Amino acid sequence: MTAEELIIEFALTRMDHPDLEFEEIAALLVRRGGPERELEFAARNLADRGELRGATFPTAVEYVLRVVLTLRGPSD
């Protein structure tokens, strides 16, 4: 999944669940993606951080948040 696809999926999920915080939306996306997507996101995040190991779910959620906040840009 590309960063752009992730942003779109995040935005659509946020529209469906406007009361959720960003981290809750990211967790929902990771859960929906299943174990393969969780592992993919966690691996990308660990590679970005230069680490070799970590718990997959929180690391995958962190990756989603990192991508969303990076591509969102600075706040006005």
C-alpha positions in Angstrom: 0.0 0.0 0.0 1.4 3.4 -1.0 1.4 6.4 1.3 -1.2 8.0 -0.8 -3.5 5.0 -0.6 -3.1 5.0 3.1 -4.0 8.6 3.4 -7.2 8.0 1.3 -8.1 5.0 3.5 -7.5 7.0 6.6 -9.6 9.9 5.4 -12.5 7.7 4.4 -12.4 5.9 7.8 -12.3 9.3 9.6 -15.4 10.3 7.7 -17.1 7.2 8.9 -16.0 7.7 12.5 -15.6 11.4 13.1 -15.6 11.0 16.9 -12.4 8.9 16.9 -9.0 10.3 17.7 -6.2 9.8 15.1 -4.6 7.0 17.0 -7.9 5.1 17.2 -8.5 5.5 13.5 -5.0 4.2 12.8 -5.6 1.2 15.0 -8.9 0.5 13.2 -7.0 0.6 9.9 -4.4 -1.8 11.1 -7.0 -4.2 12.5 -9.0 -4.1 9.2 -5.9 -4.8 7.2 -5.3 -8.1 9.0 -2.1 -9.7 10.1 -0.3 -9.3 6.7 -0.9 -5.5 6.6 0.0 -5.2 10.3 3.3 -6.9 9.7 4.0 -4.8 6.5 3.4 -1.5 8.4 5.4 -2.7 11.4 8.3 -3.7 9.2 8.3 -0.3 7.4 8.2 1.6 10.7 11.0 -0.4 12.2 13.1 0.1 9.1 12.4 3.8 9.2 13.5 3.9 12.8 16.5 1.7 12.3 15.3 -0.9 14.8 15.3 -4.7 14.5 12.3 -5.7 16.6 9.2 -4.4 18.3 5.6 -5.3 19.0 3.8 -5.5 15.7 0.4 -3.9 16.4 1.6 -0.7 18.2 4.5 -0.3 15.7 2.1 -0.7 12.8 -0.3 1.9 14.3 2.7 4.3 14.8 3.6 3.8 11.1 0.1 4.8 10.0 0.1 7.9 12.2 3.6 8.8 11.0 2.5 8.6 7.4 -0.7 10.6 8.0 1.0 13.3 10.0 3.9 13.6 7.6 1.8 13.9 4.5 -0.7 16.1 6.2 1.9 18.8 6.5 2.4 21.5 9.0 -0.7 22.8 10.8 -1.9 26.3 9.9 
